[in-house]
Amino acid sequence: MEKLAIFGGEKAIQTDPGDMFTWPIITKEIEEAVLDVLRKGTMSGVEVTKEFEREYAAWHNMKYALGHNTGTAALHGAMFGLGIGKGDQIICPSMTYWASA
């Protein structure tokens, strides 16, 4: 068995603790990609969105994925896709974000 870090062994997490809680993590590559989209002036239904959806679907081993701009929009899309409407009951946790209330 390896030595625990507290006893001089290797640390399991090598990242500087000051960087662990920095969010979002913005690299130069991400910054340039965002600026490229902003400079083009179109954000919906464009190739970068379609590429994201394809990669996200593949990452989750799914055939399709649909990108949304907020979690609330994603919940609305899910409810629409399931045919949930007025008068239907949805069970969700009592401790949740207001969008799902």
C-alpha positions in Angstrom: 0.0 0.0 0.0 1.3 3.5 -0.9 2.1 6.0 1.8 -0.7 8.5 2.4 0.1 12.1 1.4 -0.1 13.2 5.1 2.8 10.8 5.8 4.9 12.0 2.9 3.3 10.1 0.0 2.2 11.5 -3.3 -0.9 13.8 -3.2 -3.9 12.4 -5.0 -4.8 15.9 -6.3 -1.8 17.8 -7.8 -3.7 21.0 -8.6 -2.9 24.1 -6.6 -5.8 24.5 -4.1 -6.1 28.2 -5.1 -7.1 27.0 -8.6 -9.6 24.3 -7.6 -12.5 26.6 -7.0 -11.9 29.1 -9.8 -14.9 28.9 -12.1 -15.4 29.0 -14.9 -12.0 27.7 -16.1 -11.3 29.9 -19.2 -8.4 28.9 -21.4 -7.1 31.0 -24.3 -8.7 28.4 -26.7 -12.1 28.8 -25.0 -11.8 32.6 -24.9 -11.0 32.7 -28.7 -13.9 30.4 -29.5 -16.3 32.6 -27.6 -15.0 35.7 -29.2 -15.3 34.1 -32.6 -19.0 33.4 -32.0 -19.6 36.9 -30.6 -17.9 38.5 -33.6 -20.0 36.6 -36.1 -23.1 37.9 -34.4 -25.1 34.6 -34.7 -25.4 32.1 -31.9 -28.5 29.9 -32.6 -28.6 27.1 -35.1 -25.0 27.7 -36.2 -22.4 25.1 -36.8 -20.6 25.6 -33.5 -23.9 24.9 -31.7 -24.5 21.8 -33.8 -20.9 20.6 -33.2 -21.4 21.0 -29.4 -24.6 19.0 -29.6 -23.0 16.2 -31.6 -20.0 16.0 -29.2 -22.2 16.2 -26.1 -24.4 13.4 -27.4 -21.4 11.2 -28.2 -19.9 11.9 -24.8 -23.1 10.6 -23.2 -23.4 7.7 -25.7 -26.7 9.1 -27.0 -27.9 9.6 -30.5 -29.1 13.2 -30.0 -28.5 16.2 -27.7 -30.1 19.6 -27.7 -28.3 22.6 -26.4 -30.1 25.2 -24.3 -29.0 28.6 -23.0 -30.2 28.0 -19.4 -31.2 25.1 -17.1 -34.7 26.6 -17.0 -34.9 26.4 -20.8 -33.6 22.8 -20.7 -36.4 21.9 -18.2 -39.0 23.6 -20.4 -37.7 21.6 -23.4 -37.8 18.3 -21.5 -41.3 18.9 -20.3 -42.4 19.8 -23.8 -40.7 16.7 -25.2 -42.5 14.5 -22.7 -45.9 16.2 -23.4 -46.2 17.5 -19.9 -48.7 20.3 -19.7 -51.3 22.2 -17.6 -52.8 20.1 -14.9 -50.0 17.4 -15.0 -48.1 16.7 -11.7 -44.4 16.6 -11.6 -42.6 15.2 -8.5 -39.3 16.8 -7.7 -37.1 17.2 -4.6 -38.1 19.7 -2.0 -34.6 21.2 -1.9 -34.1 22.3 -5.5 -33.4 25.2 -7.7 -36.4 27.5 -8.3 -36.7 26.6 -12.0 -37.9 23.1 -11.2 -40.3 24.3 -8.5 
